[in-house]
Amino acid sequence: MSARLEWINGSSVVWTDANRSRYDRRDQRYPSDMTNDEWLELEPLLPVAKGVGRPRIYELHEIMNGIRYVQRYGIPWDAMPKDLPPASICYDDWRVLTDSGQLERINHHLVMRDREKSGRDASPTLAIVDAQSVKCDAPQGERGYDAGKNVMGRKRHLAVDSGGRLLAVMVTPADVQDQDGGVPLVKRMFRLYPWIKTVVVDGGYKSRFIEAVQAGLNRFVEVVLRPQFAKGFVLLPKRWRIEQSIGALTMSRRLKLDYDTLLHISAAAMFFASITRLLASITTEWPFPNGLLDPNV
């Protein structure tokens, strides 16, 4: 309790004269631009140039700022401001990152990095799984109708850890049931994070999913049900984290709708939004390891 009182009284607040300039983005060209600390974290994880072809004209830092601008504000690629690298160059680098699966690897590295910074083990032992249906505005590509949500579009199957960090994501047409999309999602997640022992889901994940995870993958499934007579929003134990994460990820306006023709590009946009969150968390010194409050309180 003393740690909480210390934070409330102001002696541990993050906004001090010594570090205020580190978090201030008002002097940047655009709020979506990376800070120097974020770039130092990200640069070693990006693919290295092959050393063939024409030399790079625009700095990779600026190209990543251009990609972040498009993803953050949800604009078409050809509407990028003229003081950023050309849209064609930014899009080409974006496709290199998405088609190679590099964004998932970067996200995996940053998740472990952020967990270690917060005083946790690098690999989580608990994951929370859910799905989100969104409308699809792409001119072509797979889509379906989710009768439960009354949405024609696509479904994002997501898994996060107990801190809300994105662990895995898979995009399918919206007519795929949560439990059917959840099985390949958790299989992929277990390959990346083999120490996960418990998977938390809601009542939409029925016996097929539970049997596949518990009998086939030897993990425990914990079903958190909504109270029977509850109305409106209810804060459910553990599951509130993934609801919070979905809301935070969709602050990237590119995720408000699904604009991409290919499903793996849609999934990559989720990873990119997660990478943006993780970089901000890793380069920010909070008073306590897990954010604003002492984990022992």
N, C-alpha and C positions, 0 to 999 in steps of 0.2 A: 504493500500500500504506500510505503514511503516513496517508491519510485514514481508512482502516479502523482502524488502530491508535489514531488519535485518538478514534474512536467507541467502541472497546472500552475504552479507558482512562477514559472517562467525561467528557472535556472537551467533547464535542459532543452529549451525550445530550439528548433533548427534555424530559425531566422535571427541569427546574431550578426553583429557588424563584421565579424571575422569571416563568415561564410556566405553572407547574403549574395555577394556578387557571383558566387559559383552557380546559383540556381536561377539567376535573373536572366530571362530570355528577351527582355525589352530592347536590348541593343542589337539583337540579331536581325538579319534581313527579314526572315519569316519565322514565326513561332515553331514551325515544323522542322527548321534546320537543326542539325545535330550540334551539340556543344563539343568543345575540344575533348573533354573527358569521354563522352560517348563515342566519339570517333576513335579514340585510342583503344577503347574496348572492342570496337567492331572491326577495325581495319585488319588485324591478324586473322580474322575468321573468314574474310572474303577470298574468293578464288584468285590465284596468282595469274598474271598475264602469261600467255604461252611464249611470248617473245618472237612471234611471227606476225606478218602483216604490217599494216601501217601503225606508227607509234600513236599512243593515246594523246589526243589534243586537249581534252577536258579532264580535270582532276577527278579521281574516283570519288573523293569526298563530295564534290559538287554534284556528281551524277546521283549519288545516294540521296542527297538533299532533294534533287528533282523527283526521285521516286517517292520519297516521303511526302512531298507536297501533294502529289497526285493522290496517294492513298489517304492522307489525312483529310483533304478537303473534297474528295470525291469528284474531281473534275475530269473531263476527257483528256487524253494525253496531248492532243494537239492544242489544248487551251492553256498549256503551261506558260508562266511568265517568261518574257524574253531574256531576263537576266539569269535564268537557269540554263543548263545545257539543252541542246535541241531535243525535242520530244522523241525523235527517232532513235537517238543515242541512248536516252534513258530507258526507252521501251526495250531496246535490244539487250541492255544489261539486265533489265527486269526479267526477260524471258530466259536469259542464261541462268539466273538465280533460281527461277521457278522450275525450268525443265530439268535441271541437274539435281534437284532436291536439296540444294545447298541451304535453303532457308530453314528446312526442318533440322538440319545438322547444327546450324547456328543457334536456333532456338533451344535445342537440346543442351548445347554447351552453356548458354546463358542461364538456363533454368538451374543447372548444377552450380554455376557461379553465384547466382543470387541466393540459392539455398544455403550455400556455405557462408556467404556474407551474413546471413541472418542467424547463423549459429546452428544450422540443421545439417543432417547428412546430405551428401550430394544427391543421392537417389531417394525419392519418396517411398513410403511404405503404404500410403493410402491414396486412392484416386477417386474423384467424383466424376460421374459420367452423365451427360444429358444431351439433348438435341434441340436445335433451334430451326424453325422453318422460316424462310424468307422468300419474298417475291423475286422472280428472275426477270431482268430487263434486257437480257442478251438477245440479239436478233436470231441466234441459232443456239443449239446445244440441248443437252438432256434436261428435262424438267418433268415434274409430276404434280398431282393434286393431293394435298394433305387435307383429308376430310375433317379431321379433328380440329385443325386450326383454320380451315377454310382458306388455304393459301395455295395458289398455283405457282410453283417455283421449285426451290431446292431445300434440302435439309442439311444442316451442319451438325455432325456428330462430334462432340468435344469431350475431352477429359482434362481435368485440372487437378493439381495437388491441393493439400489442405490450406495453402497460402494463396490459392487462386491463380497459380502460374499454369499456362497452357502446356500440357504434356503431349497431346496428340489431337489431330483433327482429320476428319474425312467428310467429303461432300458427296451427297447422292441426290437423285431426284426426290422430291418431297413425298412421293407415295411409298417410299421405303419405310417400313415400320422402325421405331426406335430400337427394338431389340434385334432386328435383323441387321441394321447398320452398326449396332454396338459391338457385335461379336468380332468382326474384322478390325474394328477400332481398338479394342482391348488387346487383341493379338499383336497388333503393331506396337501398342504402348508397352506390353510386357517385354518385347524385344529391346526396346530402348531403355526401359526402367525395370530390370528383372527382379528387384527387391520389393515391388508392390505386392502386398498380401491381401488387401481389402479393397473392394470396389463398391462405392456408394451410389445407388441409383434410386429413381422414384418408382411409382407403381406402374409406369408404362413399360417397364422391362419385365416381361413375363417369364414363364417357365423355360422357354427355349434358351433365353439368354442366361438365366441362372444356372441351368444344367450345363451349358457349354462352358461357362466360366468355372464353376465349382468342380464338375466332374472331368471336363476336358482339359482345363488349364490349372486346376488345383489351387484356386484362389477362393476367398470367401466373398460372398455378395451380401451387402447390407442394404435392405430396402427401407427407405424412409418414406412413410406414407403421409399424405396430407390428412389432417383431422377430418373426421367424417362429416361434421356439420359446419365446417368453417366456410366463411364467405370472404371473397376478396383475397388480397395478398396475405399470405401467412409465412412467417420466417421459420423455415424448417431447419432443424439441427444439421450441421455439416453441409447440407445441400445449398444453403444460402451462398456459399462461396462461389459456386459455378454460376449462379444467377448474377452475382456481383461482377464476375469476370466477363460474362457475355455483355453486360452493360458497359463495362470499361473498354472492351475491345471494339465495340461498335461506336465508340467515340470517333473512330476512324470512319469518316463518312462514306468511304468506298465500300464499307460493309453494310450500309443501311439497306441496300438492295444487292442482288447478285448481278453484276454487269458482264461477267466473263463467260465466253462460250465454252471453254474447257473446264472440267471439274477440278483438275489439279491446280489450275491457276486460281480458282476460287479458294481452295484450301491454302494455297501459298499466301494469299492476301491476309488470311487469319494469322498465319505464322508471322508475317511481316508486322502486323499490329502488335502481336505478342512481343516481338523483338524490340519494338519501340518502347513498350512498357518496361521490359526487363532492363534495357539500357538506362532508362531514367531511374529505376530503382537501384541498380548497381552503383551508379555514379552519385547518388544522393546519400548523405550521411544523416540517418534518422537518429533521434535521441535513444531509441531502443531498437534492438535487432529486427523485430517484426513490424516496425512502423511507428505508430504514435504511442503505443502502450507497452508497458513492461509485461513480458509473457508470464511472469510469476504472479501477476496481480489477478 
